[in-house]
């Protein structure tokens, strides 16, 4: 089978997903640091988005590296 092509595709897909995740990450930064707490009483999710982006880019790098 074409495992290298599959790994390269997964690496590209995860890279794209990591870039798309930057939008909600910056939105969560905005709501955590620039909007008063009484306007949004929900718990902050900035750290969760950051960890998700780091894991996604790490997996993307791993799959692209293994797909070469």
Number of C-alpha atoms within 10 A of each C-alpha: 5 7 10 15 14 14 19 20 16 19 24 17 13 22 20 14 15 20 12 12 16 14 11 14 18 14 12 19 16 12 17 17 10 9 11 10 13 7 8 11 8 10 8 15 15 18 12 12 20 17 11 15 21 13 14 21 20 16 16 24 18 15 20 21 13 14 17 9
